[in-house]
Amino acid sequence: MVMPRSNRSHGRAAKAREPHPELDVDRLSAGWRRTESRDGREWNVQPVSEAQAVKRYVCPACGLDVAPGVAHLVVWRADGVLGDAADLSARRHWHQHCWRIGTR
């Protein structure tokens, strides 16, 4: 009598029991961040997806709301003289179109 073959890989079962490495959220999100030059200054530009956009902001270019659920950009100085913490605390949420056309 022949025993039915198991489709289950024993190697996979052992691997499933191993703990997963913790995700580095900062590293993952920084992958989308880019640096742009405007008016002789360097800016960090971080896209925010529709799913990540959960709060209402005011776009500094047009003065209109960036509503929850709307993809947009978070922008802050990359070359500020007061340091990274000050630059990050001064970040602003822009409509993608407003940043692209450079309205200030």
The 8 nearest C-alpha neighbors of each residue, nearest first, counted from 0:
[[1, 2, 3, 4, 5, 6, 7, 8],
 [0, 2, 3, 4, 5, 6, 7, 8],
 [1, 3, 4, 0, 5, 6, 7, 8],
 [4, 2, 1, 5, 6, 0, 7, 8],
 [3, 5, 2, 6, 7, 1, 8, 9],
 [4, 6, 7, 3, 8, 2, 9, 1],
 [7, 5, 4, 8, 3, 9, 11, 12],
 [6, 8, 5, 9, 11, 12, 10, 4],
 [7, 9, 11, 10, 6, 12, 5, 13],
 [8, 10, 12, 11, 7, 13, 14, 6],
 [11, 9, 13, 8, 12, 14, 15, 7],
 [10, 12, 14, 8, 9, 13, 15, 7],
 [13, 11, 15, 9, 14, 10, 16, 8],
 [12, 14, 10, 16, 15, 11, 9, 17],
 [13, 15, 11, 17, 16, 12, 10, 18],
 [16, 14, 12, 13, 17, 11, 18, 10],
 [15, 17, 14, 13, 18, 12, 11, 19],
 [18, 16, 14, 15, 19, 13, 12, 20],
 [19, 17, 16, 20, 15, 14, 21, 13],
 [18, 20, 21, 17, 22, 15, 16, 14],
 [19, 21, 22, 18, 23, 17, 24, 15],
 [20, 22, 19, 23, 18, 24, 26, 27],
 [23, 21, 24, 20, 27, 26, 19, 25],
 [22, 24, 26, 25, 27, 21, 28, 20],
 [25, 23, 27, 26, 22, 28, 29, 21],
 [26, 24, 28, 27, 23, 29, 30, 22],
 [25, 27, 29, 23, 24, 28, 30, 22],
 [28, 26, 24, 30, 25, 29, 23, 31],
 [27, 29, 30, 25, 26, 31, 24, 32],
 [30, 28, 32, 26, 31, 27, 25, 45],
 [31, 29, 28, 27, 32, 26, 33, 25],
 [30, 32, 29, 28, 33, 45, 46, 27],
 [33, 31, 45, 29, 30, 44, 43, 46],
 [32, 34, 44, 43, 31, 45, 35, 30],
 [33, 35, 43, 42, 44, 41, 36, 32],
 [36, 34, 42, 41, 43, 37, 33, 44],
 [35, 37, 41, 40, 42, 39, 38, 34],
 [38, 36, 40, 39, 41, 35, 42, 101],
 [37, 39, 40, 36, 41, 101, 42, 35],
 [38, 40, 37, 36, 41, 42, 35, 78],
 [41, 39, 37, 36, 38, 42, 78, 76],
 [40, 42, 36, 77, 78, 35, 76, 37],
 [43, 41, 76, 77, 35, 34, 75, 36],
 [44, 42, 34, 75, 77, 74, 33, 76],
 [43, 45, 74, 33, 32, 73, 34, 42],
 [44, 46, 32, 73, 72, 74, 31, 43],
 [47, 45, 72, 71, 73, 48, 44, 31],
 [46, 48, 71, 70, 72, 51, 52, 45],
 [49, 47, 70, 51, 50, 52, 46, 71],
 [48, 50, 70, 68, 69, 52, 51, 47],
 [49, 51, 48, 52, 68, 53, 70, 47],
 [52, 50, 48, 49, 53, 47, 68, 70],
 [53, 51, 68, 67, 49, 50, 54, 69],
 [52, 54, 67, 51, 68, 55, 50, 49],
 [55, 53, 67, 52, 56, 66, 68, 65],
 [54, 56, 66, 67, 65, 64, 53, 57],
 [57, 55, 65, 64, 92, 58, 54, 66],
 [58, 56, 64, 63, 65, 62, 59, 92],
 [57, 59, 93, 62, 60, 63, 92, 61],
 [60, 58, 62, 61, 57, 93, 91, 103],
 [61, 59, 103, 102, 58, 62, 97, 93],
 [60, 62, 63, 58, 59, 97, 102, 103],
 [61, 63, 58, 59, 57, 60, 64, 65],
 [64, 62, 61, 57, 58, 65, 59, 60],
 [65, 63, 57, 66, 56, 58, 55, 62],
 [64, 66, 56, 55, 57, 58, 94, 63],
 [65, 67, 55, 64, 69, 68, 56, 54],
 [68, 66, 53, 54, 52, 55, 69, 65],
 [67, 69, 49, 52, 50, 53, 66, 70],
 [70, 68, 49, 67, 66, 52, 71, 65],
 [71, 69, 49, 48, 47, 52, 68, 72],
 [70, 72, 94, 95, 47, 93, 46, 69],
 [73, 71, 46, 93, 45, 92, 47, 95],
 [72, 74, 92, 45, 91, 44, 93, 46],
 [73, 75, 44, 91, 90, 43, 72, 92],
 [76, 74, 90, 43, 42, 86, 87, 77],
 [77, 75, 42, 86, 78, 79, 43, 41],
 [76, 78, 42, 41, 43, 79, 75, 86],
 [79, 77, 76, 41, 80, 40, 42, 82],
 [80, 78, 81, 76, 82, 77, 86, 83],
 [79, 81, 82, 78, 83, 86, 85, 77],
 [82, 80, 79, 85, 83, 86, 84, 78],
 [83, 81, 85, 80, 84, 79, 86, 78],
 [82, 84, 86, 85, 87, 81, 79, 77],
 [83, 85, 87, 86, 82, 88, 81, 89],
 [86, 84, 88, 87, 83, 82, 81, 89],
 [87, 85, 83, 89, 76, 84, 88, 75],
 [86, 88, 84, 90, 89, 85, 83, 75],
 [87, 89, 85, 86, 90, 84, 75, 83],
 [88, 90, 86, 87, 85, 75, 91, 76],
 [91, 89, 75, 87, 74, 88, 73, 86],
 [90, 92, 74, 73, 93, 75, 89, 59],
 [91, 93, 73, 72, 58, 74, 56, 71],
 [94, 92, 58, 72, 71, 95, 73, 98],
 [93, 95, 71, 97, 96, 58, 72, 98],
 [94, 96, 71, 98, 97, 72, 93, 99],
 [95, 97, 99, 94, 98, 100, 93, 101],
 [96, 98, 94, 100, 99, 95, 102, 101],
 [99, 97, 101, 95, 96, 100, 93, 94],
 [98, 100, 96, 101, 97, 95, 102, 94],
 [101, 99, 97, 98, 102, 96, 95, 103],
 [102, 100, 98, 99, 97, 103, 60, 96],
 [101, 103, 60, 97, 100, 98, 61, 99],
 [102, 60, 101, 59, 61, 97, 98, 100]]
